[in-house]
């Protein structure tokens, strides 16, 4: 896999929804903002029926990748895969790209390479990737559709999950898992873009205040 010629992105374009991740955030702020987002958005609206359990078990890991280089980012992702291999108490890792991949198309390029990395390293069927980005847009939605906020996050990130744990959680789920995405999209539309943007901004603000107090 050759990555040296792939362009990187360090710009800070204003997102369609009115939220732009702060460029000067520290590693601690990026983690705090992401943790706040999981608690006040993902868990609060039950967008992932399994997230609350893992938060309560303290089995969610957070890893920040500094810089914006594609090759370095993929190396960091590989390190986190090895970390999950070695740490069976951790169920999942949110890999946060706080400095780069602000442009959604550039992020999608990273996602393609990340999927290829899992295949090349023999991790297919062991781990799977979920994708989140401040400018996330589903193929069948408009850019300003509130439904996109099911996958809009404080920073660009890749979510590593153990496939066996995902399958076990699906089997234990009382409802129809297939109905969750549609339910989430409708809930986001009920919440509205203004509220959802304010959530992202609140996560970043709370993280900054916490970092100052430390």
PyMOL commands that set and color helices and strands:
alter all, ss='L'
color gray80, all
select helices_A, chain A and resi 27-43+51-56+70-86+104-120+146-150+163-172+177-191+193-213
alter helices_A, ss='H'
color red, helices_A
select strands_A, chain A and resi 60-65+92-97+127-132+156-162
alter strands_A, ss='S'
color yellow, strands_A
deselect
rebuild
show_as cartoon
